[in-house]
């Protein structure tokens, strides 16, 4: 696993944990840390979305290697 893949995976996991907290406890950790009115949560959410798309590409490449 490359460094980029590890970084993308870590960011995606952090995003998943945040969504789990929102779903289970109605608590948004990102907004609690950075504030709801800040631009930073939008940046964090955008990074999570981008890394998720990168992870989809990594998954598809890995599936192609095994065929």
C-alpha positions, 0 to 999 in steps of 0.5 A: 500500500502506497503512502497516498493510499494510506492517507486516503484510507485514514481520511475516509475512516475519519469521515466514516467515524464522523458520520457514525457519530452523526447517525448514532448520537446526532453529534458532528465532531468536525463542526464541534472542533472547527465550528459550524460557521467556519469554512474548515468543515466544508474543506474537511468534507470535500477532502473526505469526498475526494479521498473516497473517490480515490479509494474507489479507484484503488479498489477497482484497480485492485480488482482488475489485478486479481482477474 
